[in-house]
Amino acid sequence: MWQRIPGAEYGRVTEIIAGLSMSPLEFLAVPAAVALVVARWLPPAARPRVTTAAGAVLVLSAIVLSVVGIRWQMLPVLAGAAFASPFALAPLLRRRTGRPAWRARWWLALPGSVACVGLIATGPVAAWAFPVPVFPEPSGDFAVGTRVAQWTDPRRPETFTADPDDRRTVVVQLWYPAQKSPAGAQRARYLGRTEHEARTVSDALAHGVGLPGFLVDGVPRARTHAVVDAPVDSKGGRFPVVLFSPGSGGVRTQNTAWAEELASHGYVVAALDHPYDSAAVVLADGRTINTETASTGDPDQDDELAAGWTAVRAADLGFVLTQLDSLDRGEIAGPLNGRLDTGRVAVAGHSMGGAAALQAARQDRRFDAVIDLDGYPHGPTSPSLGQPTLALTQAITPGTDPRYIPRLTEVLESSAATSYRLTIPGAAHLTFMDGPLYLPPVPSIVGSLGRTESPRVVAAATLAFLDAILQGKPGDLAGVLPAYGDLSVYHPDNS
């Protein structure tokens, strides 16, 4: 199902043709295939030259794509060209042998030509619907580095297994402000440290939503803007920290565009894989842990299960903050020693990760701010939140859970700090992660903001909140946030 893609070779040929989500070779193959089909309808003098040129381009493209990996979207293009080839080449071969050229009657050839062109056209459409994601260029002053750590909590048993000696382990990916890397430096692979990990995670994510893995085969091919283990920014100073928990079945990399944007503006983002909850977690020893959380279909039972899973995630977030504090103090060796300002920390999450962020903030006052990216608040609502909270929500539709906004409003109204709910027009649940970059642009799935605007709006609203709360930058959030959506402000005295 999966083709082997040498990273550097694919990186050199995946400069995306604007708006088409195709590499240059893929882009060339499409008009060449069409030219092979329409050659039959050209004037006799032009047919041989067009057929020869189109055939040469197709053969060259097919050979090179076979080496770097042919995406499934190109199969209709090659199939359409293959069906047309005998009819395009036969007249040339007969003429070379001195035999009279034979051509089918136009009324027989026309339906075949239309069918071939239609088949070829499905390739660019499929590439547009399921592209290799292209990550937006971070807009901040810093380059972005990334590294992955794996930490085990010796004090916490693993509740998902029966082994009494098993201890809770989490995998954490850090994005941080870095020095500018040399031109041509290898950018980090999306979804995993290696090709194998990226393909494993991609397959697990597709399986989790009931899609065949080949539909999203472009996702593990993507490269992000961060450079693995890039040197930390040399200007000195310490960076505020943002911890992130993904959605149910989500993975640490699911908000890479958001994390890179924050890191480019001077934040360190630490995103977690939650083993047995995330779709697939590849550990340092090579083991893969797949999700064991699943809906039962019974709302009451699912709420109870979700509250338990949220509690595990909240404990993971608190543990990782402790590890980051140790990393800053040098108790854990690493390039970020002395560069993490663990006195300025926000906790964030998408979907169930947002619920986990709310719970973590209730339990751990080391968190100074909370960001809930369209997450239903599972679990207890007491004690009240004491930290400023920003809840970004999708546009409310008849299909939205009617309990969602009342429950979220209850949480925000009872907070001891001023909190904000920002409803982004045109957003859907997956708008708040990387989904718009590689899923079909169907409004009910990824919203209607578009592939470029979705990550921009979510990151810009997040940065406005973080800059005000963690960095004390001047400005009235109640005046700034409405630029991104419909704002509700909840003051501590709302009741």
C-alpha positions in Angstrom: 0.0 0.0 0.0 2.8 2.4 0.9 5.6 3.3 -1.4 9.2 3.9 -0.1 9.9 7.6 -0.3 13.5 8.7 0.1 13.1 11.8 2.2 15.6 14.1 0.5 14.7 13.1 -3.0 11.0 13.6 -2.4 11.7 16.9 -0.7 13.4 18.2 -3.8 10.5 17.3 -6.1 7.6 18.3 -3.9 7.6 22.0 -4.5 3.9 22.4 -4.9 2.5 23.9 -8.1 0.3 26.8 -6.8 -3.2 25.6 -5.8 -2.8 22.1 -7.5 -1.2 20.1 -4.7 1.0 18.3 -7.2 4.8 18.0 -7.7 6.3 19.4 -10.9 6.6 15.8 -12.3 3.0 15.0 -11.5 1.9 18.3 -13.0 3.8 17.6 -16.2 2.3 14.1 -16.5 -1.3 15.4 -16.6 -1.0 17.7 -19.8 1.2 15.0 -21.4 -1.5 12.4 -20.8 -4.2 14.8 -22.2 -2.0 15.6 -25.2 -1.7 11.9 -25.9 -5.5 11.6 -26.0 -6.2 14.7 -28.1 -3.4 14.0 -30.6 -5.8 12.0 -32.7 -7.9 15.2 -33.2 -5.0 17.4 -34.3 -4.0 18.2 -38.0 -2.1 15.4 -39.6 1.2 17.3 -39.6 1.1 18.0 -35.9 0.1 14.5 -34.7 3.5 12.8 -34.8 5.3 15.6 -33.0 2.7 15.9 -30.3 2.4 12.2 -29.8 6.2 11.7 -29.5 6.7 14.6 -27.1 3.8 13.6 -24.9 4.9 10.0 -24.8 8.4 10.9 -23.9 7.3 13.2 -21.0 5.0 10.5 -19.7 7.6 7.8 -19.8 10.2 10.0 -18.1 7.6 11.1 -15.4 6.5 7.5 -14.8 10.1 6.3 -14.3 11.1 9.1 -11.9 7.8 8.8 -10.0 8.3 5.1 -9.7 11.6 5.8 -7.9 10.4 8.5 -5.5 6.9 6.8 -5.1 3.8 7.1 -7.2 0.8 8.5 -5.3 -2.5 6.8 -5.9 -3.8 10.1 -7.3 -1.6 9.6 -10.3 -2.9 6.1 -11.2 -6.0 7.5 -13.1 -3.7 9.8 -15.1 -1.4 6.9 -16.1 -4.4 4.6 -16.7 -6.0 7.2 -19.1 -2.7 7.6 -20.9 -2.3 3.8 -21.2 -5.8 3.4 -22.7 -5.1 6.1 -25.2 -1.5 5.0 -26.1 -2.4 2.2 -28.6 -4.6 4.5 -30.6 -2.1 7.4 -30.5 1.0 5.3 -31.4 -0.5 2.8 -33.9 -0.7 5.3 -36.7 2.9 6.3 -36.2 4.1 2.7 -36.2 2.1 1.8 -39.3 3.5 4.8 -41.1 7.1 3.8 -40.2 6.5 0.3 -41.6 5.1 1.8 -44.8 1.6 0.5 -44.1 -1.3 2.9 -44.6 -2.4 4.6 -41.3 -5.7 3.6 -39.9 -7.8 5.8 -37.7 -11.1 5.0 -36.0 -14.2 6.8 -37.2 -14.7 10.1 -35.2 -18.0 8.9 -33.8 -16.2 5.8 -32.4 -13.2 7.7 -31.2 -15.0 10.6 -29.5 -16.6 8.7 -26.6 -13.2 7.0 -25.9 -11.4 10.3 -25.9 -13.9 11.9 -23.6 -13.7 8.9 -21.2 -9.9 9.0 -21.2 -9.8 12.8 -20.5 -12.3 12.3 -17.7 -10.2 9.6 -16.2 -7.1 11.7 -16.4 -8.9 14.7 -14.8 -9.8 12.7 -11.7 -6.0 12.7 -10.8 -5.7 16.4 -10.2 -9.0 16.5 -8.5 -8.0 13.7 -6.1 -4.6 15.4 -5.5 -6.4 18.6 -4.6 -8.8 16.8 -2.3 -6.1 14.6 -0.6 -2.8 16.6 -1.0 0.6 16.3 0.5 0.1 18.9 3.2 2.1 22.2 2.8 2.7 23.9 6.1 2.3 27.7 6.3 5.6 29.6 6.7 5.8 30.7 10.4 5.5 34.4 10.6 7.6 35.1 13.7 11.1 36.4 14.1 12.6 33.0 15.1 13.4 29.9 13.1 11.9 26.8 14.6 13.7 23.7 15.9 12.1 20.5 17.2 13.1 17.4 19.2 11.3 14.4 20.8 11.6 13.1 24.3 10.2 10.1 26.1 9.6 10.3 29.8 8.4 7.7 32.3 6.7 8.6 35.6 8.0 6.2 38.2 5.3 7.1 40.7 2.3 6.4 38.4 1.2 2.9 37.4 -0.1 2.4 33.9 -3.8 2.0 34.3 -4.4 0.7 30.8 -2.4 -2.5 31.4 -2.6 -5.2 34.1 1.2 -5.3 34.7 1.7 -3.9 38.3 5.3 -2.9 37.3 4.3 -0.9 34.2 4.7 2.8 34.7 3.1 5.6 32.8 5.2 6.7 29.8 4.6 9.7 27.5 6.2 10.9 24.3 6.6 14.6 24.0 7.6 16.7 21.0 9.1 20.2 21.6 9.0 23.0 19.1 11.3 25.9 20.2 12.8 29.2 18.9 16.0 28.2 17.1 18.9 29.7 15.3 18.5 29.9 11.5 19.7 26.7 9.9 21.9 26.6 6.8 20.1 26.6 3.5 19.1 23.1 2.5 18.9 21.8 6.1 16.6 18.8 6.3 13.2 19.8 7.7 11.4 17.5 10.2 9.1 14.9 8.8 5.4 15.3 9.7 3.8 12.6 12.0 7.0 10.9 13.1 10.8 10.9 13.5 11.2 8.3 10.8 9.4 7.3 7.6 8.2 4.1 9.4 6.8 6.0 12.3 5.1 8.5 10.1 3.4 5.7 8.0 2.4 3.9 11.2 0.8 6.9 12.7 -0.9 7.9 9.4 -2.4 4.4 9.0 -3.6 4.4 12.5 -5.3 7.9 12.1 -7.0 6.8 8.9 -8.2 3.6 10.5 -9.5 5.5 13.4 -11.9 7.5 11.2 -12.8 4.6 8.9 -10.7 5.7 5.9 -8.5 3.4 3.9 -4.9 4.3 4.5 -4.1 5.0 0.9 -6.4 8.0 0.7 -4.1 10.0 3.0 -0.8 8.6 1.7 0.4 12.1 1.1 0.4 13.0 4.8 3.5 11.0 5.9 5.4 12.4 3.0 5.1 15.9 4.2 7.9 18.0 5.7 7.3 20.8 8.2 9.3 24.0 8.7 11.1 22.9 11.9 14.6 21.5 11.8 15.3 18.5 14.0 17.7 19.4 16.9 18.4 22.8 15.5 20.5 24.9 17.9 18.4 27.0 20.3 18.2 30.7 19.6 21.4 32.2 20.8 20.1 35.6 22.0 19.6 34.4 25.5 16.6 34.8 27.7 14.0 32.2 28.7 10.9 31.3 26.7 7.3 30.9 28.0 6.0 27.3 27.7 2.8 26.0 26.2 1.8 22.4 26.8 -0.6 20.7 24.3 -2.9 17.7 24.5 -4.4 16.4 21.2 -7.9 15.3 20.6 -9.3 11.8 21.2 -7.3 9.4 19.1 -5.1 12.4 18.1 -1.3 12.5 18.1 1.3 14.9 19.3 1.9 16.3 15.8 -1.7 17.0 14.9 -1.3 20.8 15.6 2.2 21.2 14.0 1.3 24.3 12.0 0.0 25.9 15.2 3.0 24.8 17.3 5.5 26.1 14.7 3.8 29.5 14.5 3.9 29.8 18.3 7.5 28.8 18.4 8.4 31.4 15.8 7.0 34.0 18.1 9.2 33.0 21.1 7.2 30.2 22.8 8.3 26.6 23.5 5.4 24.2 22.7 5.4 20.7 24.3 2.8 18.4 22.7 2.1 15.0 24.1 1.3 11.5 22.8 -1.0 9.8 25.4 -0.3 6.0 25.0 -3.4 3.8 24.7 -5.4 7.0 23.8 -3.5 8.5 20.9 -4.0 6.6 17.7 -0.5 5.2 17.6 2.5 5.9 19.8 5.9 4.6 18.7 8.2 4.3 21.7 12.0 4.5 21.7 12.4 0.7 21.8 10.4 0.4 18.6 7.1 -0.8 20.2 3.9 0.7 18.9 1.0 1.3 21.3 -2.4 1.7 19.6 -5.4 3.3 21.0 -7.6 1.3 23.4 -10.2 4.0 23.9 -13.5 3.7 22.0 -17.0 5.0 22.2 -19.7 2.6 23.4 -22.6 4.5 21.8 -24.3 5.1 25.2 -24.0 8.8 26.0 -24.0 8.4 29.8 -21.4 5.6 29.7 -19.3 7.5 27.2 -19.3 10.6 29.4 -18.1 8.5 32.3 -15.3 6.9 30.2 -14.3 10.3 28.8 -14.0 11.8 32.3 -11.6 9.0 33.2 -9.5 9.4 30.1 -9.4 13.1 30.7 -8.1 12.6 34.2 -5.2 10.5 32.8 -4.4 13.1 30.3 -4.5 15.9 32.9 -2.0 13.9 35.0 0.2 13.4 32.0 0.2 17.2 31.5 1.2 17.9 35.1 4.0 15.3 34.9 5.4 16.8 31.7 5.5 20.2 33.3 7.5 18.8 36.1 9.9 17.2 33.6 10.2 20.5 31.7 11.1 22.2 35.0 13.8 19.6 35.6 15.0 20.2 32.0 15.3 23.9 32.6 17.2 23.4 35.8 19.6 21.0 34.1 18.5 17.9 35.9 17.7 16.5 32.5 20.4 17.1 29.9 19.3 19.0 26.8 19.9 22.1 24.7 17.0 23.9 26.4 18.7 23.9 29.8 18.1 27.3 31.4 15.9 28.5 28.5 12.4 27.4 29.7 10.5 29.9 31.7 8.3 27.5 33.7 7.0 30.4 35.7 5.0 31.4 32.6 3.1 28.3 31.4 -0.1 27.8 29.4 -1.9 24.5 29.0 -3.8 23.9 25.8 -5.6 21.1 24.0 -7.9 20.2 21.1 -11.3 18.4 21.7 -10.7 16.0 24.5 -7.3 17.5 24.9 -9.1 20.8 25.7 -11.0 19.1 28.4 -7.7 17.7 29.8 -6.2 21.2 29.7 -9.2 22.5 31.8 -8.8 19.6 34.3 -5.0 20.1 34.5 -5.4 23.8 35.3 -7.9 23.0 38.1 -5.5 20.5 39.7 -2.2 22.4 39.1 -1.8 26.1 39.8 1.6 26.1 38.0 -0.5 26.6 34.8 -1.1 30.3 34.3 -3.5 30.2 31.4 -5.7 27.7 29.6 -6.6 27.4 25.9 -9.4 25.0 24.9 -9.6 24.4 21.2 -13.2 23.3 20.7 -13.2 20.8 23.6 -16.2 19.7 25.5 -15.5 20.0 29.3 -15.5 16.4 30.5 -15.1 15.5 34.2 -15.8 17.6 37.3 -16.3 21.3 37.0 -15.0 22.0 40.5 -12.9 23.5 41.8 -13.5 26.6 39.7 -10.8 27.6 37.3 -8.4 30.3 38.7 -6.6 31.0 35.4 -7.6 33.1 32.4 -9.1 30.8 29.8 -9.6 31.2 26.0 -12.1 28.8 24.5 -12.1 28.7 20.7 -15.3 27.1 19.4 -16.6 26.1 16.0 -19.7 27.7 14.5 -22.7 26.3 16.2 -25.0 24.3 13.9 -28.1 22.0 14.4 -25.6 19.1 14.4 -23.6 20.5 17.3 -24.1 18.7 20.7 -26.7 20.9 22.4 -25.0 20.3 25.8 -21.7 21.7 24.6 -22.1 25.5 24.8 -24.2 25.4 28.1 -21.5 23.2 29.7 -18.7 25.3 28.5 -20.5 28.5 29.5 -20.9 27.1 33.0 -17.2 26.4 33.3 -16.2 29.9 32.1 -18.8 31.8 34.2 -17.6 30.1 37.4 -14.0 31.0 36.7 -12.2 33.2 39.2 -10.4 34.9 36.3 -11.7 36.7 33.3 -12.2 34.2 30.5 -13.2 34.4 26.8 -15.1 32.3 24.3 -14.4 33.0 20.7 -16.7 31.5 18.1 -14.9 31.5 14.7 -17.4 31.8 11.8 -16.9 29.1 9.2 -15.0 26.9 11.6 -15.7 23.2 12.1 -14.2 20.9 14.7 -11.2 20.0 12.6 -10.4 23.6 11.8 -8.5 23.7 15.1 -5.8 21.2 14.0 -3.9 20.4 10.8 -6.8 18.7 9.1 -7.6 21.5 6.7 -4.1 21.2 5.2 -4.7 17.6 3.9 -8.4 16.7 4.1 -11.0 17.5 1.4 -12.2 21.0 1.8 -15.7 20.0 2.8 -17.2 22.6 5.2 -18.8 20.1 7.4 -15.4 18.4 8.0 -12.8 21.1 8.1 -14.9 24.3 7.9 -15.0 26.9 5.2 -12.1 29.1 6.1 -9.7 27.4 3.6 -6.4 25.7 3.9 -4.4 28.9 4.4 -6.8 30.9 6.6 -7.7 28.1 9.0 -4.3 27.7 10.7 -3.7 31.5 10.5 -6.8 32.5 12.4 -6.5 29.8 15.1 -2.8 30.7 15.7 -3.4 34.5 15.6 -6.1 34.3 18.2 -4.0 32.0 20.4 -1.0 34.4 20.2 -3.1 37.4 21.0 -4.2 35.7 24.2 -0.8 34.3 25.2 1.0 37.6 24.6 -1.4 39.3 26.8 -1.5 36.8 29.6 2.0 35.3 29.7 4.0 38.2 28.4 1.9 41.1 29.7 1.9 42.9 26.4 -0.3 45.9 26.4 -3.7 45.7 24.7 -7.3 44.9 25.5 -8.2 41.3 24.7 -11.8 42.2 24.5 -10.9 44.7 21.8 -8.4 42.4 19.9 -10.1 39.0 19.8 -13.2 40.1 17.9 -11.0 40.5 14.9 -11.1 36.7 14.7 -14.7 35.8 15.5 -17.7 36.4 17.8 -16.5 37.1 21.3 -18.1 36.5 24.7 -16.3 37.7 27.8 -16.9 36.1 31.2 -15.8 38.3 34.2 -15.5 36.7 37.7 -18.5 38.7 38.8 -20.8 37.6 36.0 -23.0 35.7 38.5 
